Amino acid sequence: MSDDILDTAIFNPARLFKNPAEILEDIKIKLSREQKIRALKTWHYDLQLRLIAEEENMHSTGGETDVALEEKILAALKILEAPEK
């Protein structure tokens, strides 16, 4: 795996993954647990910026989809951040 793909997976996950569940199930890039958490947090941060822009009428895309995406990201993070048994 190239460093470019790894960087994209972590710093621009929406470009490589269709949804947060694909990060959880990642078999193609083989991200570590920590890398998956980082990718999901990056995706969540980017989404938060987009939601703020929408609130300020700077950009509009259809908030309901963003809310559903945020719920999926947070659910995936909860799974990864849960203590291992």
DRENPA-3360 file (N, C-alpha, C; in nm, 2 decimals, always signed):
BEGIN
1 = MSDDILDT = +0.08/-0.12/+0.00/+0.00/+0.00/+0.00/+0.09/+0.12/+0.00 ~ +0.06/+0.22/-0.09/+0.14/+0.34/-0.09/+0.10/+0.44/+0.02 ~ +0.20/+0.52/+0.05/+0.17/+0.63/+0.15/+0.06/+0.72/+0.11 ~ +0.05/+0.75/-0.03/-0.06/+0.83/-0.07/-0.20/+0.78/-0.04 ~ -0.21/+0.65/-0.06/-0.34/+0.59/-0.03/-0.37/+0.59/+0.11 ~ -0.27/+0.56/+0.19/-0.29/+0.57/+0.34/-0.32/+0.71/+0.39 ~ -0.25/+0.81/+0.33/-0.28/+0.95/+0.37/-0.42/+0.99/+0.33 ~ -0.47/+0.95/+0.21/-0.60/+0.98/+0.16/-0.70/+0.91/+0.25;
9 = AIFNPARL = -0.68/+0.78/+0.29/-0.77/+0.71/+0.38/-0.79/+0.78/+0.51 ~ -0.68/+0.83/+0.56/-0.69/+0.89/+0.69/-0.74/+1.04/+0.69 ~ -0.69/+1.11/+0.59/-0.71/+1.26/+0.59/-0.82/+1.30/+0.49 ~ -0.87/+1.21/+0.41/-0.98/+1.24/+0.32/-1.06/+1.11/+0.30 ~ -1.11/+1.05/+0.41/-1.18/+0.92/+0.40/-1.30/+0.91/+0.31 ~ -1.37/+1.02/+0.29/-1.49/+1.02/+0.21/-1.45/+1.00/+0.06 ~ -1.33/+1.02/+0.03/-1.28/+1.00/-0.11/-1.27/+0.85/-0.14 ~ -1.23/+0.77/-0.04/-1.21/+0.63/-0.06/-1.32/+0.54/-0.01;
17 = FKNPAEIL = -1.39/+0.58/+0.09/-1.50/+0.50/+0.15/-1.63/+0.56/+0.12 ~ -1.73/+0.48/+0.09/-1.87/+0.52/+0.06/-1.94/+0.56/+0.19 ~ -1.91/+0.49/+0.30/-1.97/+0.52/+0.42/-1.88/+0.47/+0.54 ~ -1.91/+0.51/+0.66/-1.83/+0.47/+0.77/-1.82/+0.32/+0.80 ~ -1.92/+0.25/+0.76/-1.91/+0.10/+0.78/-1.80/+0.04/+0.70 ~ -1.77/+0.10/+0.58/-1.66/+0.05/+0.50/-1.52/+0.07/+0.57 ~ -1.51/+0.17/+0.65/-1.39/+0.18/+0.73/-1.38/+0.07/+0.83 ~ -1.49/+0.05/+0.90/-1.49/-0.06/+1.00/-1.45/-0.20/+0.94;
25 = EDIKIKLS = -1.50/-0.22/+0.82/-1.48/-0.35/+0.75/-1.36/-0.35/+0.66 ~ -1.28/-0.25/+0.66/-1.17/-0.23/+0.57/-1.09/-0.36/+0.56 ~ -1.08/-0.41/+0.44/-0.99/-0.52/+0.41/-0.89/-0.49/+0.29 ~ -0.93/-0.38/+0.22/-0.84/-0.34/+0.10/-0.72/-0.27/+0.15 ~ -0.73/-0.17/+0.23/-0.62/-0.08/+0.27/-0.56/-0.14/+0.40 ~ -0.63/-0.21/+0.48/-0.58/-0.27/+0.60/-0.54/-0.17/+0.70 ~ -0.63/-0.07/+0.73/-0.59/+0.03/+0.83/-0.59/-0.04/+0.97 ~ -0.51/+0.01/+1.06/-0.50/-0.04/+1.20/-0.63/+0.02/+1.27;
33 = REQKIRAL = -0.65/-0.02/+1.39/-0.76/+0.03/+1.47/-0.75/+0.18/+1.49 ~ -0.63/+0.22/+1.52/-0.60/+0.36/+1.55/-0.62/+0.45/+1.42 ~ -0.57/+0.39/+1.31/-0.59/+0.46/+1.18/-0.74/+0.48/+1.14 ~ -0.82/+0.37/+1.17/-0.96/+0.38/+1.15/-1.03/+0.49/+1.23 ~ -0.99/+0.49/+1.36/-1.04/+0.60/+1.45/-1.00/+0.74/+1.39 ~ -0.88/+0.75/+1.36/-0.83/+0.88/+1.30/-0.91/+0.92/+1.18 ~ -0.93/+0.82/+1.09/-1.01/+0.85/+0.96/-1.15/+0.89/+0.99 ~ -1.21/+0.82/+1.09/-1.35/+0.86/+1.12/-1.36/+0.99/+1.19;
41 = KTWHYDLQ = -1.26/+1.02/+1.27/-1.26/+1.16/+1.34/-1.23/+1.27/+1.23 ~ -1.15/+1.24/+1.14/-1.13/+1.34/+1.03/-1.26/+1.36/+0.95 ~ -1.33/+1.25/+0.92/-1.45/+1.26/+0.84/-1.55/+1.34/+0.92 ~ -1.56/+1.31/+1.05/-1.65/+1.38/+1.14/-1.62/+1.53/+1.15 ~ -1.49/+1.56/+1.16/-1.45/+1.70/+1.16/-1.49/+1.77/+1.03 ~ -1.46/+1.71/+0.92/-1.50/+1.77/+0.79/-1.65/+1.79/+0.78 ~ -1.72/+1.69/+0.83/-1.87/+1.71/+0.82/-1.91/+1.82/+0.91 ~ -1.85/+1.84/+1.03/-1.89/+1.95/+1.12/-1.86/+2.08/+1.05;
49 = LRLIAEEE = -1.75/+2.09/+0.98/-1.72/+2.22/+0.91/-1.83/+2.25/+0.81 ~ -1.87/+2.14/+0.74/-1.97/+2.16/+0.63/-2.11/+2.20/+0.70 ~ -2.14/+2.14/+0.81/-2.27/+2.18/+0.88/-2.26/+2.32/+0.93 ~ -2.15/+2.36/+0.98/-2.13/+2.50/+1.02/-2.15/+2.60/+0.90 ~ -2.09/+2.56/+0.79/-2.10/+2.65/+0.67/-2.25/+2.65/+0.62 ~ -2.32/+2.54/+0.63/-2.46/+2.54/+0.59/-2.54/+2.63/+0.69 ~ -2.51/+2.63/+0.82/-2.58/+2.71/+0.91/-2.56/+2.86/+0.88 ~ -2.44/+2.89/+0.83/-2.41/+3.03/+0.80/-2.44/+3.06/+0.66;
57 = NMHSTGGE = -2.52/+2.98/+0.59/-2.57/+3.00/+0.46/-2.45/+3.01/+0.36 ~ -2.34/+2.95/+0.39/-2.23/+2.96/+0.30/-2.23/+2.85/+0.20 ~ -2.30/+2.74/+0.23/-2.30/+2.62/+0.15/-2.42/+2.54/+0.19 ~ -2.49/+2.48/+0.09/-2.61/+2.40/+0.12/-2.61/+2.27/+0.04 ~ -2.62/+2.16/+0.11/-2.62/+2.03/+0.04/-2.74/+1.94/+0.07 ~ -2.81/+1.96/+0.17/-2.92/+1.87/+0.21/-2.89/+1.81/+0.35 ~ -2.91/+1.89/+0.45/-2.87/+1.85/+0.59/-2.92/+1.72/+0.64 ~ -3.03/+1.67/+0.60/-3.08/+1.54/+0.65/-2.98/+1.43/+0.62;
65 = TDVALEEK = -2.92/+1.43/+0.51/-2.82/+1.33/+0.47/-2.70/+1.35/+0.56 ~ -2.66/+1.47/+0.59/-2.54/+1.49/+0.67/-2.57/+1.45/+0.82 ~ -2.69/+1.47/+0.87/-2.72/+1.42/+1.00/-2.71/+1.27/+1.01 ~ -2.77/+1.20/+0.91/-2.76/+1.05/+0.90/-2.61/+1.01/+0.90 ~ -2.53/+1.08/+0.82/-2.39/+1.04/+0.81/-2.32/+1.06/+0.94 ~ -2.35/+1.17/+1.01/-2.29/+1.20/+1.14/-2.32/+1.09/+1.24 ~ -2.45/+1.04/+1.23/-2.49/+0.93/+1.32/-2.41/+0.80/+1.29 ~ -2.39/+0.78/+1.17/-2.31/+0.66/+1.13/-2.17/+0.67/+1.17;
73 = ILAALKIL = -2.11/+0.79/+1.15/-1.97/+0.81/+1.19/-1.95/+0.79/+1.34 ~ -2.04/+0.85/+1.42/-2.04/+0.84/+1.56/-2.06/+0.70/+1.61 ~ -2.15/+0.62/+1.54/-2.17/+0.48/+1.58/-2.04/+0.40/+1.55 ~ -1.98/+0.42/+1.44/-1.86/+0.35/+1.41/-1.74/+0.39/+1.51 ~ -1.73/+0.51/+1.54/-1.63/+0.55/+1.64/-1.66/+0.48/+1.78 ~ -1.79/+0.47/+1.81/-1.82/+0.41/+1.94/-1.78/+0.27/+1.94 ~ -1.79/+0.20/+1.83/-1.75/+0.06/+1.82/-1.60/+0.05/+1.84 ~ -1.53/+0.13/+1.77/-1.38/+0.13/+1.77/-1.32/+0.17/+1.90;
81 = EAPEK = -1.39/+0.27/+1.97/-1.33/+0.32/+2.09/-1.38/+0.24/+2.21 ~ -1.46/+0.15/+2.20/-1.51/+0.06/+2.31/-1.39/-0.02/+2.36 ~ -1.38/-0.03/+2.49/-1.27/-0.12/+2.54/-1.27/-0.26/+2.49 ~ -1.16/-0.31/+2.45/-1.15/-0.44/+2.40/-1.17/-0.54/+2.51 ~ -1.25/-0.65/+2.48/-1.27/-0.75/+2.58/-1.18/-0.87/+2.57;
% end
